[in-house]
């Protein structure tokens, strides 16, 4: 994966550059800074999606994002 930062937003590209995702760091409804998917939903932990990630949970953030942008592509005819 590689990432490009644009202010409070980060554009993440998968290894094949086929998939990408834009995430943003912004306050949630309680005013706590959280990471959000491009569709506006706060990013939760992989093992407990009810537990939202805060701005310091970078390792868990990378794990969550990799599940979205590092999906192996299926090749037809194989």
C-alpha positions in Angstrom: 0.0 0.0 0.0 1.0 3.6 -0.4 -0.7 6.7 0.9 -0.9 10.4 0.0 -2.0 12.9 2.7 -4.2 15.9 1.7 -4.8 17.9 5.0 -7.1 15.8 7.1 -7.7 13.2 4.3 -5.5 10.4 3.2 -5.8 8.6 -0.1 -4.6 5.0 0.1 -3.7 2.9 -3.0 -3.6 -0.9 -2.9 -0.4 -2.6 -4.1 -1.9 -3.2 -7.6 -3.2 0.4 -7.8 -6.5 -1.2 -8.8 -8.3 -0.3 -5.5 -8.0 2.8 -3.5 -9.8 4.4 -0.6 -10.0 7.9 0.8 -10.2 8.2 4.6 -10.6 11.3 6.7 -9.8 12.3 10.3 -12.7 14.3 11.7 -14.8 14.7 14.8 -17.5 12.1 15.5 -20.9 13.0 17.0 -19.3 13.3 20.5 -16.6 15.6 19.2 -13.8 12.9 19.4 -11.4 12.7 16.5 -12.0 9.5 14.5 -11.0 8.0 11.2 -13.9 7.8 8.7 -14.4 5.8 5.5 -15.1 7.8 2.3 -18.8 6.9 2.8 -18.9 8.7 6.2 -18.9 5.8 8.5 -16.3 5.7 11.4 -13.7 3.0 11.1 -13.9 0.3 13.7 -11.5 -2.4 14.8 -11.4 -5.6 12.7 -12.1 -7.8 15.7 -14.7 -5.5 17.3 -16.4 -3.1 14.8 -18.3 -1.5 17.7 -15.0 -0.2 19.1 -14.1 2.8 16.9 -10.5 3.7 16.1 -9.1 7.0 17.4 -6.4 9.0 15.7 -3.6 7.1 17.5 -4.7 3.6 16.4 -2.6 3.7 13.3 -1.6 0.0 13.2 -5.2 -1.1 13.5 -6.1 1.5 10.9 -3.7 0.0 8.5 -5.1 -3.5 9.1 -8.6 -2.2 8.4 -7.7 -0.4 5.3 -5.7 -3.3 3.9 -8.9 -5.4 4.1 -10.5 -2.9 1.6 -7.7 -2.0 -0.8 -5.5 -5.2 -0.8 -8.2 -7.6 -1.9 -6.5 -10.1 -4.3 -7.9 -9.8 -7.8 -9.3 -12.9 -9.5 -8.1 -13.4 -13.0 -10.6 -15.0 -15.5 -9.5 -18.0 -17.6 -7.1 -19.5 -15.0 
